[in-house]
């Protein structure tokens, strides 16, 4: 398993980012993506999929932004 896979499959940072937002809506997409970028150093596809599942923001919306 590569280091990238290990980091990307660790959703601890995502948990912290999402828990810092009271009610997540589509207007929170950019701040969430910025937090993911800051925490992981890039936007791991596994984390983006997990973010979509947890927030209800469609993956297509995430990838389009």
C-alpha positions as CSV (number, residue, x, y, z in Angstrom):
1,X,0.0,0.0,0.0
2,X,1.4,3.4,-0.9
3,X,1.8,6.3,1.5
4,X,-0.8,8.2,-0.6
5,X,-3.4,5.5,-0.1
6,X,-2.8,5.4,3.6
7,X,-3.2,9.1,4.0
8,X,-6.3,9.3,1.7
9,X,-8.1,6.5,3.5
10,X,-7.6,8.3,6.9
11,X,-10.8,10.3,7.3
12,X,-9.8,11.9,10.6
13,X,-9.1,15.3,9.1
14,X,-12.3,15.2,7.1
15,X,-14.2,14.4,10.3
16,X,-12.7,17.5,12.0
17,X,-13.4,19.7,9.0
18,X,-17.1,18.6,8.8
19,X,-17.6,18.8,12.5
20,X,-16.5,22.4,12.5
21,X,-19.5,23.3,10.4
22,X,-22.9,23.5,12.2
23,X,-25.2,22.9,9.2
24,X,-23.5,21.9,6.0
25,X,-25.0,23.2,2.8
26,X,-23.8,23.7,-0.7
27,X,-22.4,27.1,0.2
28,X,-19.9,25.3,2.4
29,X,-18.3,23.4,-0.5
30,X,-15.4,25.7,-1.1
31,X,-14.4,26.1,2.5
32,X,-14.6,22.3,2.9
33,X,-12.5,21.7,-0.2
34,X,-9.9,24.3,1.1
35,X,-9.8,22.4,4.5
36,X,-9.2,19.1,2.7
37,X,-6.5,20.6,0.6
38,X,-4.8,22.1,3.6
39,X,-5.0,18.9,5.6
40,X,-4.1,16.3,2.9
41,X,-2.0,18.5,0.7
42,X,-4.2,17.7,-2.3
43,X,-7.8,16.6,-3.0
44,X,-7.8,12.7,-2.6
45,X,-10.6,11.1,-4.6
46,X,-11.4,8.8,-1.7
47,X,-11.9,11.7,0.7
48,X,-14.0,13.6,-1.8
49,X,-16.3,10.6,-2.2
50,X,-16.6,10.2,1.5
51,X,-17.3,14.0,1.8
52,X,-20.1,13.6,-0.7
53,X,-21.6,10.7,1.2
54,X,-21.5,12.5,4.5
55,X,-22.7,15.9,3.3
56,X,-25.2,15.0,0.7
57,X,-23.4,17.3,-1.8
58,X,-23.3,15.4,-5.1
59,X,-19.9,14.2,-6.4
60,X,-20.6,16.0,-9.7
61,X,-21.0,19.3,-7.9
62,X,-17.7,18.7,-6.0
63,X,-15.8,17.9,-9.2
64,X,-17.3,20.7,-11.1
65,X,-16.3,23.4,-8.6
